Amino acid sequence: MKKRRETPQKKARKSGYEAKFEMMVKEYHSAKELLDSMKEGTADYNKQKKHCDSLFANAEKFFKQHQ
């Protein structure tokens, strides 16, 4: 009876997680650029800031789960 090889499956999953995390980081950076171009104190700025904070929290949570 042959021993099953599990390493290729783990590597495939890990690269999938890395790709998803990379996508999340790119989305955060684009939202942050937009936030930096806005004036502080406006309603749109506050809405964008909440969005950026949410994206950052999601990426941080995802990273901690898949370390």
C-alpha positions as CSV (number, residue, x, y, z in Angstrom):
1,M,0.0,0.0,0.0
2,K,1.4,3.4,-1.0
3,K,1.6,6.3,1.3
4,R,-0.5,9.3,0.3
5,R,1.3,12.5,-0.5
6,E,-0.4,15.5,1.1
7,T,2.2,18.2,0.4
8,P,1.1,19.2,-3.1
9,Q,-2.5,19.8,-1.9
10,K,-1.3,22.0,1.0
11,K,0.9,24.0,-1.4
12,A,-2.0,24.5,-3.7
13,R,-4.2,25.8,-0.9
14,K,-1.5,28.0,0.4
15,S,-1.0,29.7,-2.9
16,G,-4.8,30.2,-3.2
17,Y,-4.8,31.9,0.2
18,E,-1.8,34.0,-0.8
19,A,-3.6,35.1,-4.0
20,K,-6.7,36.0,-2.1
21,F,-4.7,38.0,0.5
22,E,-2.9,39.8,-2.3
23,M,-6.2,40.8,-3.9
24,M,-7.4,42.1,-0.5
25,V,-4.3,44.2,0.0
26,K,-4.6,45.7,-3.5
27,E,-8.2,46.6,-2.9
28,Y,-7.2,48.2,0.4
29,H,-4.4,50.2,-1.2
30,S,-6.6,51.5,-4.0
31,A,-9.2,52.6,-1.4
32,K,-6.5,54.2,0.7
33,E,-5.3,56.2,-2.4
34,L,-8.8,57.5,-2.9
35,L,-9.0,58.4,0.8
36,D,-5.7,60.3,0.6
37,S,-7.0,62.4,-2.3
38,M,-10.1,63.5,-0.4
39,K,-10.5,66.5,2.0
40,E,-10.7,65.6,5.6
41,G,-13.9,66.2,7.5
42,T,-16.4,65.7,4.6
43,A,-19.1,63.1,4.6
44,D,-17.5,61.3,1.7
45,Y,-14.2,61.2,3.5
46,N,-15.7,59.7,6.6
47,K,-17.5,57.1,4.5
48,Q,-14.3,56.2,2.7
49,K,-12.4,56.0,5.9
50,K,-14.9,53.5,7.4
51,H,-14.5,51.5,4.2
52,C,-10.7,51.5,4.4
53,D,-10.8,50.5,8.1
54,S,-13.2,47.7,7.2
55,L,-11.0,46.4,4.4
56,F,-7.9,46.5,6.7
57,A,-9.7,44.6,9.4
58,N,-10.9,42.0,7.0
59,A,-7.4,41.5,5.6
60,E,-5.8,41.4,9.0
61,K,-8.4,38.8,10.2
62,F,-7.8,36.7,7.0
63,F,-4.0,36.8,7.5
64,K,-4.3,35.7,11.1
65,Q,-6.6,32.8,10.2
66,H,-4.3,31.5,7.5
67,Q,-0.8,32.0,9.0
